[in-house]
Amino acid sequence: MEQIASLTSIPQWEEALAASHNQPLFLFKHSTNCPTSSGAYEELTNWIEDARGLFVNIMIVYVIENRSVSNAISEQLGIKHESPQVILLSNGRVLWHESHWSITYSTLDQHLGTHCEK
């Protein structure tokens, strides 16, 4: 399985956003205290296990532990914070975002499937 990098600082977030001009960025905002978020995380990890040759950077923000990073993302992108939440970016712009029970294997495949080989 591909490794999911963790965003833990605002400068790291700004660097990841800038890098989205070279390669799409997929963010997963995750709360370790939330059963809904745990379910969405499982859907994501199952999708990643099936994906090969990803052409997208995948990063996770643990919202409780890194609230300032989560807030900075929401403010900078103009998207209301939710958890769990997924955000797909390219060229610094939001292509797609979703939250809660709408984060499923099939919705991930629909929006990320063009960014990998299966």
N, C-alpha and C positions, 0 to 999 in steps of 0.2 A: 504494500500500500504506500502511496505517496505520503510524504510527511506534511503535516499541517503546521505552518509556522505560527507562533503566537505573537500578537501585537501587544506590547507592554508599555509603550511610551508614545507621546505625541510626536516627537521627531521621527520615530520609526513609522508611525502612521503617515506622516507627510512624505516620507521617502517612498513608502508603498504606493501612495496615491500618484506621485510623480512617475514611478515605474510603470503605472498602468498605461502610460503613453507608448510603452514598448511591448507590453504583454498584458492582457486583461487580468484583472484582480477580482477574486471572489472572496468576500468577507462573510464569516459566520459569527454572529454575536450570540454568545452562549452563557446561560446562567446555570451554574452547577447545582443550584438549589431548586431547580424547577423541573418537574417531571415532563412537561411539554417540551422543554429545551433538550432534555435527555433523549426523548423520542426523535426529535429533529436531528440531533447529533448522530444518532444511530442510522437514520436514513442517509445522512451525508457520508458517514464512513462506509456504509454498504455501497453507495454509488462510487466512491473513490476506489474501493477495492475492485470494482468491475471496470473502471476506466483505465486506459493505457495511454501512455504518451500525452499527458496533459499539456495543453498549450495555454494554461491559465495558472496564475499564482493563487494558492489557497491559503488564507490566513484566518485565524480565530482570535476573537477578543473575549476574554472572560470578564463579563460585565461587572460582576461584584468586585473582583480583584483589581480591575483596571477601569473603573468608572470614568475617570477623566478622559481616557482614550475613547471609550464608547460615546461619551458626550461630544467630544471633538468631531468624531465621525458624523454624528447626527447633525450637528450644527453646520459643519462645512458642506455636507451634501444636501442639507435642507430636508432631511427625512426624519420623521418622528421616531424616537428610540422605541424599539420593542425588543423583546427577548422571549424566545429565540427569533433571530432575524437574519436573513441572507441578503447580500447586496452584490451585484455583479457590476463592475466598472470597466470602462475602456476609455482611454484618452482623458481620464479624469472626470468622466461623466457617467452617471448611473444609467445602466441599460435595463436593469430589472432589480426589483426587491420584493421580498415576501416575508411573512412572519407566521409564527405559531403553527397550527396544524396544516397550513398550506405548504409547508416544507416537507415534501415527500420525495421518494426516489424518482417517481415519474416527473414531477415538476423540475427537479434538479436536472434530470436527463433532458428534458425539453429545452431548458435554457443553457445547459452546459455541454450537452452532447456534441455540439459543433466544435468544442474546444478540446477534444480528445480523440483518440482512436479506440474503438471498441472491438 
